[in-house]
Amino acid sequence: VGKSTTSLGLLAALSSRVPLESIGYLKPVGQQHVEVQAAAEGAPPLRVDKDCRLAKEYFGLRCEYKHMSPVLMPRGFTKSYVDGEIDMERQKQALLHAWEALRAAHPNVVVEGTG
């Protein structure tokens, strides 16, 4: 309880001490998602965790949404997993790629848990 509030507090503290471009944010696994505009012009909208949108828009973070919210667990995810429809290696690679991209661009990364 309080993970989002704690993460927002950490982002606020960091943003008052270090340059904004040095701050990244990652919610590796999102459960409640919203639609946002993709970074590339003409690209279809993305679905990202709602906390990622809040962090990016409120603080003006310069992270890409695709790295901030690499894995979503939409309604029916558990059934899809049990039915063998979820490629866990692909999920793991998405998480690792997002982490590596954020760390390469931002020396300070806040990682928020799920659940």
PyMOL commands that set and color helices and strands:
alter all, ss='L'
color gray80, all
select helices_A, chain A and resi 3-15+20-22+50-59+65-68+77-82+88-105
alter helices_A, ss='H'
color red, helices_A
select strands_A, chain A and resi 23-26+29-30+33-36+46-49+71-72+108-111
alter strands_A, ss='S'
color yellow, strands_A
deselect
rebuild
show_as cartoon
